[in-house]
Amino acid sequence: MKKMLCRIALACVTALTGYPQTQDEYAEMTRNGETLEIRRNAVKNLTNQTLLADVAKNDKYWDVRLAAVKNLTDQTVLVEVAKNDKEWFLRRDAVKKLTDQAVLADVAKNDSDSGVRIAAVEKLTDQSVLVEVAKNDIDKVIRRVAVKNLTDQTVLADFAKNDKNTVVRENAVKKLNDKTLLKEIAENDEGEGVDGVHYTNVHLNFGIWRGTYPLRIGAQGREKREFEGNAWVDVITYNESDIVDPKTMRPVRDAARARLKELGD
C-alpha cells in the first residue's frame, strides 16, 4: 500500500507541477528521494553517466542498481558491474551491453553463474574462445550456444561427429556445408531423444498422468485450470499419442537431412 501511495503521489506531483523535468532534478531525486520507488523511477530517467556509474556500482538496493545499468553506456563501468556485482542478473544485464571481446571471453569462461556465461557467449565472435567454451563448459546449454556461434567448418565437423551430447551435435550439423559428411551423419548418428526439451504438468485425456514428458513436435495441448487440494492449478491436456519415446527419435539424423535439403541435395 505504501508503494502504491508513493507512485500515486509522484504521478500527481509530476502532472501538476511538471516536476521533475531536468536532469538535475532527477539527480536530486536519485540521491535524496524519500522512498526506494521514487529513487528507482528517477534513475530510469537519468542520462548523467557519472551519476549512473556511481549508482550502478554503489547503491545498496539491487533494483536501483539495475535501473542504472540499463541506462549506462560507459563500457569501463559496465565491465566493473559485469565482473563484480553480487547479483547474477545484474552482471548478466551488464554483459549484454559489453563490446570488448576480451572481457566477454573472460566472463564466458569464468563467471560462476550459467546465465551470465550464456549472455557472454551469445556476444562472442572470437572463434578460439568459442571452441574452448564449447568443449569445456560444464553446462551443456552453454556448450550448445557456443557451437551455434561457430563458423569454422573443420571445427563444426569435429563437433558434429564426435561430441557426446546429442543437441551439441545437432547444432553443429545445422551449420555444416560438407554434403558427404552430412549424408554419413544422416545414416549413422545414434543420438536419441530430444535432450532437455520437455513439458511439465501434462494431463493426458485418458486419465491423470502428471510429470515431465517428451512431446512430439507440433503437439497441441489444451490449457485449462483445475482445482486440486485447496488451490487452482494450470494443466495442459494432451492425447496419449502426443507422448513420444525418445529412443525412437534421431534428432541429429533429422537435422542432417534438413541441412542437406537446405543445401539443395
C-alpha positions as protocol buffer text, in pm:
chain_id: "A"
residue {
  index: 1
  type: MET
  ca { x: 0 y: 0 z: 0 }
}
residue {
  index: 2
  type: LYS
  ca { x: 281 y: 241 z: 87 }
}
residue {
  index: 3
  type: LYS
  ca { x: 448 y: 183 z: -251 }
}
residue {
  index: 4
  type: MET
  ca { x: 119 y: 241 z: -430 }
}
residue {
  index: 5
  type: LEU
  ca { x: 63 y: 569 z: -246 }
}
residue {
  index: 6
  type: CYS
  ca { x: 417 y: 678 z: -333 }
}
residue {
  index: 7
  type: ARG
  ca { x: 359 y: 605 z: -701 }
}
residue {
  index: 8
  type: ILE
  ca { x: 31 y: 795 z: -694 }
}
residue {
  index: 9
  type: ALA
  ca { x: 189 y: 1089 z: -514 }
}
residue {
  index: 10
  type: LEU
  ca { x: 479 y: 1103 z: -760 }
}
residue {
  index: 11
  type: ALA
  ca { x: 242 y: 1086 z: -1056 }
}
residue {
  index: 12
  type: CYS
  ca { x: 26 y: 1365 z: -912 }
}
residue {
  index: 13
  type: VAL
  ca { x: 323 y: 1591 z: -840 }
}
residue {
  index: 14
  type: THR
  ca { x: 461 y: 1535 z: -1187 }
}
residue {
  index: 15
  type: ALA
  ca { x: 127 y: 1601 z: -1354 }
}
residue {
  index: 16
  type: LEU
  ca { x: 53 y: 1917 z: -1155 }
}
residue {
  index: 17
  type: THR
  ca { x: 395 y: 2079 z: -1141 }
}
residue {
  index: 18
  type: GLY
  ca { x: 588 y: 1922 z: -1425 }
}
residue {
  index: 19
  type: TYR
  ca { x: 849 y: 1815 z: -1168 }
}
residue {
  index: 20
  type: PRO
  ca { x: 1091 y: 1661 z: -1236 }
}
residue {
  index: 21
  type: GLN
  ca { x: 1181 y: 1796 z: -1577 }
}
residue {
  index: 22
  type: THR
  ca { x: 1558 y: 1836 z: -1576 }
}
residue {
  index: 23
  type: GLN
  ca { x: 1849 y: 1601 z: -1526 }
}
residue {
  index: 24
  type: ASP
  ca { x: 1949 y: 1799 z: -1215 }
}
residue {
  index: 25
  type: GLU
  ca { x: 1607 y: 1733 z: -1066 }
}
residue {
  index: 26
  type: TYR
  ca { x: 1626 y: 1364 z: -1147 }
}
residue {
  index: 27
  type: ALA
  ca { x: 1975 y: 1356 z: -994 }
}
residue {
  index: 28
  type: GLU
  ca { x: 1843 y: 1517 z: -675 }
}
residue {
  index: 29
  type: MET
  ca { x: 1565 y: 1258 z: -653 }
}
residue {
  index: 30
  type: THR
  ca { x: 1815 y: 979 z: -715 }
}
residue {
  index: 31
  type: ARG
  ca { x: 2033 y: 1092 z: -427 }
}
residue {
  index: 32
  type: ASN
  ca { x: 1768 y: 1202 z: -180 }
}
residue {
  index: 33
  type: GLY
  ca { x: 1433 y: 1053 z: -277 }
}
residue {
  index: 34
  type: GLU
  ca { x: 1241 y: 950 z: 34 }
}
residue {
  index: 35
  type: THR
  ca { x: 1140 y: 609 z: -98 }
}
residue {
  index: 36
  type: LEU
  ca { x: 1303 y: 334 z: -300 }
}
residue {
  index: 37
  type: GLU
  ca { x: 1028 y: 369 z: -561 }
}
residue {
  index: 38
  type: ILE
  ca { x: 1098 y: 739 z: -613 }
}
residue {
  index: 39
  type: ARG
  ca { x: 1473 y: 682 z: -640 }
}
residue {
  index: 40
  type: ARG
  ca { x: 1433 y: 394 z: -886 }
}
residue {
  index: 41
  type: ASN
  ca { x: 1196 y: 594 z: -1107 }
}
residue {
  index: 42
  type: ALA
  ca { x: 1436 y: 887 z: -1103 }
}
residue {
  index: 43
  type: VAL
  ca { x: 1727 y: 664 z: -1207 }
}
residue {
  index: 44
  type: LYS
  ca { x: 1523 y: 534 z: -1500 }
}
residue {
  index: 45
  type: ASN
  ca { x: 1517 y: 888 z: -1639 }
}
residue {
  index: 46
  type: LEU
  ca { x: 1881 y: 972 z: -1577 }
}
residue {
  index: 47
  type: THR
  ca { x: 2130 y: 1018 z: -1858 }
}
residue {
  index: 48
  type: ASN
  ca { x: 2417 y: 1155 z: -1648 }
}
residue {
  index: 49
  type: GLN
  ca { x: 2675 y: 880 z: -1691 }
}
residue {
  index: 50
  type: THR
  ca { x: 2885 y: 982 z: -1391 }
}
residue {
  index: 51
  type: LEU
  ca { x: 2591 y: 959 z: -1154 }
}
residue {
  index: 52
  type: LEU
  ca { x: 2462 y: 641 z: -1319 }
}
residue {
  index: 53
  type: ALA
  ca { x: 2805 y: 486 z: -1272 }
}
residue {
  index: 54
  type: ASP
  ca { x: 2805 y: 572 z: -903 }
}
residue {
  index: 55
  type: VAL
  ca { x: 2457 y: 428 z: -855 }
}
residue {
  index: 56
  type: ALA
  ca { x: 2531 y: 113 z: -1057 }
}
residue {
  index: 57
  type: LYS
  ca { x: 2841 y: 37 z: -852 }
}
residue {
  index: 58
  type: ASN
  ca { x: 2745 y: 153 z: -504 }
}
residue {
  index: 59
  type: ASP
  ca { x: 2372 y: 169 z: -438 }
}
residue {
  index: 60
  type: LYS
  ca { x: 2271 y: -84 z: -173 }
}
residue {
  index: 61
  type: TYR
  ca { x: 1946 y: -177 z: -350 }
}
residue {
  index: 62
  type: TRP
  ca { x: 1979 y: -416 z: -644 }
}
residue {
  index: 63
  type: ASP
  ca { x: 1672 y: -280 z: -827 }
}
residue {
  index: 64
  type: VAL
  ca { x: 1814 y: 74 z: -821 }
}
residue {
  index: 65
  type: ARG
  ca { x: 2149 y: -58 z: -947 }
}
residue {
  index: 66
  type: LEU
  ca { x: 1966 y: -249 z: -1220 }
}
residue {
  index: 67
  type: ALA
  ca { x: 1782 y: 64 z: -1333 }
}
residue {
  index: 68
  type: ALA
  ca { x: 2117 y: 242 z: -1355 }
}
residue {
  index: 69
  type: VAL
  ca { x: 2279 y: -36 z: -1558 }
}
residue {
  index: 70
  type: LYS
  ca { x: 2001 y: -21 z: -1814 }
}
residue {
  index: 71
  type: ASN
  ca { x: 2091 y: 345 z: -1887 }
}
residue {
  index: 72
  type: LEU
  ca { x: 2468 y: 303 z: -1870 }
}
residue {
  index: 73
  type: THR
  ca { x: 2678 y: 334 z: -2183 }
}
residue {
  index: 74
  type: ASP
  ca { x: 3022 y: 369 z: -2021 }
}
residue {
  index: 75
  type: GLN
  ca { x: 3197 y: 43 z: -2112 }
}
residue {
  index: 76
  type: THR
  ca { x: 3451 y: 71 z: -1828 }
}
residue {
  index: 77
  type: VAL
  ca { x: 3176 y: 89 z: -1567 }
}
residue {
  index: 78
  type: LEU
  ca { x: 2977 y: -187 z: -1735 }
}
residue {
  index: 79
  type: VAL
  ca { x: 3285 y: -410 z: -1714 }
}
residue {
  index: 80
  type: GLU
  ca { x: 3312 y: -340 z: -1340 }
}
residue {
  index: 81
  type: VAL
  ca { x: 2948 y: -430 z: -1286 }
}
residue {
  index: 82
  type: ALA
  ca { x: 2970 y: -738 z: -1509 }
}
residue {
  index: 83
  type: LYS
  ca { x: 3263 y: -873 z: -1309 }
}
residue {
  index: 84
  type: ASN
  ca { x: 3185 y: -758 z: -957 }
}
residue {
  index: 85
  type: ASP
  ca { x: 2815 y: -719 z: -879 }
}
residue {
  index: 86
  type: LYS
  ca { x: 2694 y: -986 z: -637 }
}
residue {
  index: 87
  type: GLU
  ca { x: 2363 y: -1033 z: -822 }
}
residue {
  index: 88
  type: TRP
  ca { x: 2390 y: -1263 z: -1125 }
}
residue {
  index: 89
  type: PHE
  ca { x: 2111 y: -1087 z: -1319 }
}
residue {
  index: 90
  type: LEU
  ca { x: 2283 y: -751 z: -1282 }
}
residue {
  index: 91
  type: ARG
  ca { x: 2606 y: -899 z: -1411 }
}
residue {
  index: 92
  type: ARG
  ca { x: 2412 y: -1056 z: -1697 }
}
residue {
  index: 93
  type: ASP
  ca { x: 2245 y: -728 z: -1799 }
}
residue {
  index: 94
  type: ALA
  ca { x: 2580 y: -550 z: -1789 }
}
residue {
  index: 95
  type: VAL
  ca { x: 2736 y: -825 z: -2003 }
}
residue {
  index: 96
  type: LYS
  ca { x: 2462 y: -782 z: -2264 }
}
residue {
  index: 97
  type: LYS
  ca { x: 2586 y: -427 z: -2321 }
}
residue {
  index: 98
  type: LEU
  ca { x: 2957 y: -509 z: -2343 }
}
residue {
  index: 99
  type: THR
  ca { x: 3152 y: -488 z: -2668 }
}
residue {
  index: 100
  type: ASP
  ca { x: 3506 y: -586 z: -2558 }
}
residue {
  index: 101
  type: GLN
  ca { x: 3569 y: -940 z: -2681 }
}
residue {
  index: 102
  type: ALA
  ca { x: 3847 y: -998 z: -2429 }
}
residue {
  index: 103
  type: VAL
  ca { x: 3618 y: -913 z: -2139 }
}
residue {
  index: 104
  type: LEU
  ca { x: 3337 y: -1123 z: -2285 }
}
residue {
  index: 105
  type: ALA
  ca { x: 3578 y: -1414 z: -2317 }
}
residue {
  index: 106
  type: ASP
  ca { x: 3684 y: -1379 z: -1954 }
}
residue {
  index: 107
  type: VAL
  ca { x: 3323 y: -1373 z: -1835 }
}
residue {
  index: 108
  type: ALA
  ca { x: 3223 y: -1662 z: -2062 }
}
residue {
  index: 109
  type: LYS
  ca { x: 3497 y: -1880 z: -1917 }
}
residue {
  index: 110
  type: ASN
  ca { x: 3499 y: -1772 z: -1554 }
}
residue {
  index: 111
  type: ASP
  ca { x: 3169 y: -1637 z: -1421 }
}
residue {
  index: 112
  type: SER
  ca { x: 3014 y: -1867 z: -1161 }
}
residue {
  index: 113
  type: ASP
  ca { x: 2660 y: -1831 z: -1297 }
}
residue {
  index: 114
  type: SER
  ca { x: 2549 y: -2007 z: -1616 }
}
residue {
  index: 115
  type: GLY
  ca { x: 2305 y: -1729 z: -1707 }
}
residue {
  index: 116
  type: VAL
  ca { x: 2587 y: -1474 z: -1710 }
}
residue {
  index: 117
  type: ARG
  ca { x: 2813 y: -1704 z: -1910 }
}
residue {
  index: 118
  type: ILE
  ca { x: 2539 y: -1760 z: -2168 }
}
residue {
  index: 119
  type: ALA
  ca { x: 2496 y: -1384 z: -2211 }
}
residue {
  index: 120
  type: ALA
  ca { x: 2869 y: -1352 z: -2276 }
}
residue {
  index: 121
  type: VAL
  ca { x: 2886 y: -1649 z: -2517 }
}
residue {
  index: 122
  type: GLU
  ca { x: 2595 y: -1511 z: -2719 }
}
residue {
  index: 123
  type: LYS
  ca { x: 2803 y: -1198 z: -2790 }
}
residue {
  index: 124
  type: LEU
  ca { x: 3133 y: -1373 z: -2855 }
}
residue {
  index: 125
  type: THR
  ca { x: 3280 y: -1375 z: -3203 }
}
residue {
  index: 126
  type: ASP
  ca { x: 3629 y: -1499 z: -3112 }
}
residue {
  index: 127
  type: GLN
  ca { x: 3629 y: -1847 z: -3263 }
}
residue {
  index: 128
  type: SER
  ca { x: 3910 y: -1984 z: -3047 }
}
residue {
  index: 129
  type: VAL
  ca { x: 3728 y: -1886 z: -2729 }
}
residue {
  index: 130
  type: LEU
  ca { x: 3400 y: -2028 z: -2858 }
}
residue {
  index: 131
  type: VAL
  ca { x: 3574 y: -2359 z: -2929 }
}
residue {
  index: 132
  type: GLU
  ca { x: 3721 y: -2360 z: -2578 }
}
residue {
  index: 133
  type: VAL
  ca { x: 3380 y: -2293 z: -2421 }
}
residue {
  index: 134
  type: ALA
  ca { x: 3204 y: -2544 z: -2645 }
}
residue {
  index: 135
  type: LYS
  ca { x: 3449 y: -2815 z: -2540 }
}
residue {
  index: 136
  type: ASN
  ca { x: 3494 y: -2737 z: -2173 }
}
residue {
  index: 137
  type: ASP
  ca { x: 3195 y: -2566 z: -2011 }
}
residue {
  index: 138
  type: ILE
  ca { x: 3022 y: -2790 z: -1757 }
}
residue {
  index: 139
  type: ASP
  ca { x: 2680 y: -2661 z: -1867 }
}
residue {
  index: 140
  type: LYS
  ca { x: 2560 y: -2833 z: -2184 }
}
residue {
  index: 141
  type: VAL
  ca { x: 2326 y: -2542 z: -2267 }
}
residue {
  index: 142
  type: ILE
  ca { x: 2624 y: -2306 z: -2282 }
}
residue {
  index: 143
  type: ARG
  ca { x: 2813 y: -2553 z: -2498 }
}
residue {
  index: 144
  type: ARG
  ca { x: 2520 y: -2558 z: -2744 }
}
residue {
  index: 145
  type: VAL
  ca { x: 2512 y: -2177 z: -2760 }
}
residue {
  index: 146
  type: ALA
  ca { x: 2886 y: -2168 z: -2827 }
}
residue {
  index: 147
  type: VAL
  ca { x: 2853 y: -2419 z: -3112 }
}
residue {
  index: 148
  type: LYS
  ca { x: 2576 y: -2210 z: -3267 }
}
residue {
  index: 149
  type: ASN
  ca { x: 2823 y: -1920 z: -3296 }
}
residue {
  index: 150
  type: LEU
  ca { x: 3099 y: -2124 z: -3458 }
}
residue {
  index: 151
  type: THR
  ca { x: 3178 y: -2071 z: -3825 }
}
residue {
  index: 152
  type: ASP
  ca { x: 3487 y: -2286 z: -3884 }
}
residue {
  index: 153
  type: GLN
  ca { x: 3369 y: -2587 z: -4089 }
}
residue {
  index: 154
  type: THR
  ca { x: 3651 y: -2811 z: -3966 }
}
residue {
  index: 155
  type: VAL
  ca { x: 3566 y: -2740 z: -3604 }
}
residue {
  index: 156
  type: LEU
  ca { x: 3194 y: -2784 z: -3669 }
}
residue {
  index: 157
  type: ALA
  ca { x: 3259 y: -3117 z: -3838 }
}
residue {
  index: 158
  type: ASP
  ca { x: 3452 y: -3236 z: -3532 }
}
residue {
  index: 159
  type: PHE
  ca { x: 3162 y: -3145 z: -3300 }
}
residue {
  index: 160
  type: ALA
  ca { x: 2906 y: -3297 z: -3537 }
}
residue {
  index: 161
  type: LYS
  ca { x: 3089 y: -3630 z: -3547 }
}
residue {
  index: 162
  type: ASN
  ca { x: 3238 y: -3663 z: -3201 }
}
residue {
  index: 163
  type: ASP
  ca { x: 3063 y: -3464 z: -2930 }
}
residue {
  index: 164
  type: LYS
  ca { x: 2889 y: -3682 z: -2671 }
}
residue {
  index: 165
  type: ASN
  ca { x: 2589 y: -3452 z: -2635 }
}
residue {
  index: 166
  type: THR
  ca { x: 2312 y: -3511 z: -2890 }
}
residue {
  index: 167
  type: VAL
  ca { x: 2196 y: -3150 z: -2909 }
}
residue {
  index: 168
  type: VAL
  ca { x: 2551 y: -3016 z: -2940 }
}
residue {
  index: 169
  type: ARG
  ca { x: 2599 y: -3245 z: -3240 }
}
residue {
  index: 170
  type: GLU
  ca { x: 2259 y: -3140 z: -3376 }
}
residue {
  index: 171
  type: ASN
  ca { x: 2350 y: -2770 z: -3356 }
}
residue {
  index: 172
  type: ALA
  ca { x: 2683 y: -2834 z: -3528 }
}
residue {
  index: 173
  type: VAL
  ca { x: 2514 y: -3031 z: -3806 }
}
residue {
  index: 174
  type: LYS
  ca { x: 2277 y: -2743 z: -3875 }
}
residue {
  index: 175
  type: LYS
  ca { x: 2574 y: -2528 z: -3980 }
}
residue {
  index: 176
  type: LEU
  ca { x: 2770 y: -2785 z: -4181 }
}
residue {
  index: 177
  type: ASN
  ca { x: 2826 y: -2745 z: -4555 }
}
residue {
  index: 178
  type: ASP
  ca { x: 3001 y: -3078 z: -4621 }
}
residue {
  index: 179
  type: LYS
  ca { x: 2737 y: -3283 z: -4802 }
}
residue {
  index: 180
  type: THR
  ca { x: 2937 y: -3605 z: -4782 }
}
residue {
  index: 181
  type: LEU
  ca { x: 2967 y: -3577 z: -4406 }
}
residue {
  index: 182
  type: LEU
  ca { x: 2601 y: -3477 z: -4373 }
}
residue {
  index: 183
  type: LYS
  ca { x: 2494 y: -3788 z: -4564 }
}
residue {
  index: 184
  type: GLU
  ca { x: 2709 y: -4003 z: -4338 }
}
residue {
  index: 185
  type: ILE
  ca { x: 2556 y: -3847 z: -4026 }
}
residue {
  index: 186
  type: ALA
  ca { x: 2204 y: -3876 z: -4166 }
}
residue {
  index: 187
  type: GLU
  ca { x: 2254 y: -4251 z: -4199 }
}
residue {
  index: 188
  type: ASN
  ca { x: 2460 y: -4337 z: -3894 }
}
residue {
  index: 189
  type: ASP
  ca { x: 2422 y: -4099 z: -3598 }
}
residue {
  index: 190
  type: GLU
  ca { x: 2285 y: -4289 z: -3297 }
}
residue {
  index: 191
  type: GLY
  ca { x: 2177 y: -3993 z: -3082 }
}
residue {
  index: 192
  type: GLU
  ca { x: 1838 y: -4049 z: -2922 }
}
residue {
  index: 193
  type: GLY
  ca { x: 1561 y: -3825 z: -2794 }
}
residue {
  index: 194
  type: VAL
  ca { x: 1520 y: -3453 z: -2753 }
}
residue {
  index: 195
  type: ASP
  ca { x: 1768 y: -3367 z: -2481 }
}
residue {
  index: 196
  type: GLY
  ca { x: 1615 y: -3127 z: -2232 }
}
residue {
  index: 197
  type: VAL
  ca { x: 1304 y: -3041 z: -2436 }
}
residue {
  index: 198
  type: HIS
  ca { x: 1017 y: -3147 z: -2213 }
}
residue {
  index: 199
  type: TYR
  ca { x: 688 y: -3017 z: -2084 }
}
residue {
  index: 200
  type: THR
  ca { x: 555 y: -3025 z: -1728 }
}
residue {
  index: 201
  type: ASN
  ca { x: 204 y: -3050 z: -1584 }
}
residue {
  index: 202
  type: VAL
  ca { x: 98 y: -3293 z: -1856 }
}
residue {
  index: 203
  type: HIS
  ca { x: -257 y: -3423 z: -1814 }
}
residue {
  index: 204
  type: LEU
  ca { x: -349 y: -3693 z: -2062 }
}
residue {
  index: 205
  type: ASN
  ca { x: -712 y: -3722 z: -2166 }
}
residue {
  index: 206
  type: PHE
  ca { x: -726 y: -4095 z: -2091 }
}
residue {
  index: 207
  type: GLY
  ca { x: -654 y: -4025 z: -1726 }
}
residue {
  index: 208
  type: ILE
  ca { x: -443 y: -3815 z: -1494 }
}
residue {
  index: 209
  type: TRP
  ca { x: -74 y: -3873 z: -1554 }
}
residue {
  index: 210
  type: ARG
  ca { x: 135 y: -3591 z: -1418 }
}
residue {
  index: 211
  type: GLY
  ca { x: 504 y: -3536 z: -1461 }
}
residue {
  index: 212
  type: THR
  ca { x: 762 y: -3435 z: -1719 }
}
residue {
  index: 213
  type: TYR
  ca { x: 734 y: -3598 z: -2058 }
}
residue {
  index: 214
  type: PRO
  ca { x: 883 y: -3552 z: -2406 }
}
residue {
  index: 215
  type: LEU
  ca { x: 617 y: -3450 z: -2656 }
}
residue {
  index: 216
  type: ARG
  ca { x: 614 y: -3491 z: -3030 }
}
residue {
  index: 217
  type: ILE
  ca { x: 694 y: -3179 z: -3233 }
}
residue {
  index: 218
  type: GLY
  ca { x: 376 y: -2989 z: -3310 }
}
residue {
  index: 219
  type: ALA
  ca { x: 174 y: -3139 z: -3024 }
}
residue {
  index: 220
  type: GLN
  ca { x: -117 y: -2908 z: -2945 }
}
residue {
  index: 221
  type: GLY
  ca { x: -225 y: -2921 z: -2583 }
}
residue {
  index: 222
  type: ARG
  ca { x: -546 y: -2780 z: -2439 }
}
residue {
  index: 223
  type: GLU
  ca { x: -491 y: -2546 z: -2148 }
}
residue {
  index: 224
  type: LYS
  ca { x: -732 y: -2535 z: -1856 }
}
residue {
  index: 225
  type: ARG
  ca { x: -746 y: -2472 z: -1482 }
}
residue {
  index: 226
  type: GLU
  ca { x: -834 y: -2740 z: -1230 }
}
residue {
  index: 227
  type: PHE
  ca { x: -896 y: -2726 z: -858 }
}
residue {
  index: 228
  type: GLU
  ca { x: -659 y: -2950 z: -666 }
}
residue {
  index: 229
  type: GLY
  ca { x: -645 y: -2966 z: -290 }
}
residue {
  index: 230
  type: ASN
  ca { x: -708 y: -2607 z: -192 }
}
residue {
  index: 231
  type: ALA
  ca { x: -579 y: -2426 z: -498 }
}
residue {
  index: 232
  type: TRP
  ca { x: -633 y: -2383 z: -870 }
}
residue {
  index: 233
  type: VAL
  ca { x: -358 y: -2514 z: -1093 }
}
residue {
  index: 234
  type: ASP
  ca { x: -290 y: -2473 z: -1465 }
}
residue {
  index: 235
  type: VAL
  ca { x: -270 y: -2800 z: -1657 }
}
residue {
  index: 236
  type: ILE
  ca { x: -233 y: -2889 z: -2022 }
}
residue {
  index: 237
  type: THR
  ca { x: -422 y: -3186 z: -2160 }
}
residue {
  index: 238
  type: TYR
  ca { x: -263 y: -3395 z: -2436 }
}
residue {
  index: 239
  type: ASN
  ca { x: -358 y: -3709 z: -2622 }
}
residue {
  index: 240
  type: GLU
  ca { x: -165 y: -4026 z: -2547 }
}
residue {
  index: 241
  type: SER
  ca { x: -27 y: -4015 z: -2900 }
}
residue {
  index: 242
  type: ASP
  ca { x: 145 y: -3683 z: -2818 }
}
residue {
  index: 243
  type: ILE
  ca { x: 387 y: -3856 z: -2581 }
}
residue {
  index: 244
  type: VAL
  ca { x: 691 y: -3987 z: -2765 }
}
residue {
  index: 245
  type: ASP
  ca { x: 955 y: -4243 z: -2683 }
}
residue {
  index: 246
  type: PRO
  ca { x: 1294 y: -4068 z: -2704 }
}
residue {
  index: 247
  type: LYS
  ca { x: 1451 y: -4393 z: -2818 }
}
residue {
  index: 248
  type: THR
  ca { x: 1256 y: -4372 z: -3143 }
}
residue {
  index: 249
  type: MET
  ca { x: 1384 y: -4024 z: -3225 }
}
residue {
  index: 250
  type: ARG
  ca { x: 1703 y: -3939 z: -3412 }
}
residue {
  index: 251
  type: PRO
  ca { x: 1732 y: -3558 z: -3397 }
}
residue {
  index: 252
  type: VAL
  ca { x: 2087 y: -3541 z: -3535 }
}
residue {
  index: 253
  type: ARG
  ca { x: 1994 y: -3754 z: -3836 }
}
residue {
  index: 254
  type: ASP
  ca { x: 1686 y: -3536 z: -3890 }
}
residue {
  index: 255
  type: ALA
  ca { x: 1899 y: -3221 z: -3868 }
}
residue {
  index: 256
  type: ALA
  ca { x: 2144 y: -3363 z: -4125 }
}
residue {
  index: 257
  type: ARG
  ca { x: 1862 y: -3444 z: -4367 }
}
residue {
  index: 258
  type: ALA
  ca { x: 1713 y: -3097 z: -4321 }
}
residue {
  index: 259
  type: ARG
  ca { x: 2053 y: -2936 z: -4382 }
}
residue {
  index: 260
  type: LEU
  ca { x: 2105 y: -3139 z: -4699 }
}
residue {
  index: 261
  type: LYS
  ca { x: 1769 y: -3017 z: -4822 }
}
residue {
  index: 262
  type: GLU
  ca { x: 1871 y: -2658 z: -4750 }
}
residue {
  index: 263
  type: LEU
  ca { x: 2190 y: -2711 z: -4949 }
}
residue {
  index: 264
  type: GLY
  ca { x: 1994 y: -2849 z: -5243 }
}
residue {
  index: 265
  type: ASP
  ca { x: 2067 y: -3217 z: -5208 }
}
